[in-house]
Amino acid sequence: MPGMVPDAVKEARGATLFALERRLFTAIAAPLVGDEVFVLVERTGTRGEGLTPGYLRVCAPFPATSAGRITRARITAVGDDRLHAMLAE
């Protein structure tokens, strides 16, 4: 179809945007390592997950009693697209 962007250009643009997203996430998330944050727990267990007030995904071993609650977690590392944490004491 005339006027369509070639597939190679689409793929290059997608790769550029993905790389930008990674850099922006790291720039926002890296300063949080070592900090204690509030997390709304969505999934519990050893592979539990939740969200910070800034909508950053956090993985931590949340107990079953924390489902649907806001709890504190200490950020330990930045992953590809999420923060890793341990429960705060």
QUIFEN-V440428 format. One record per backbone hydrogen bond with DSSP energy under -0.5 kcal/mol. NH is the residue of the N-H (numbers start at 1). CO is the residue of the C=O. Records with the same first field share a line. If there is no record, write none. Layout:
NH=CO / CO
//
This chain:
4=1
10=6
11=7
12=8
13=9
14=10
15=11
16=12
17=13
18=14
19=15
20=16
21=17
22=18
23=19
24=20
25=21
26=22
27=23
28=24
29=25
30=26
32=29
33=30
34=75
35=32
37=35 / 73
39=71
40=51
41=39 / 69
42=49
43=49
45=62
48=45 / 60
49=43
50=58
51=40
52=56
55=52
58=50
59=83
60=48
62=45 / 60
66=63
67=64
68=41
69=66
71=39 / 69
73=37
74=86
75=35 / 73
76=84
77=84
79=77 / 82
83=57
84=77
85=59
86=74
88=72
//
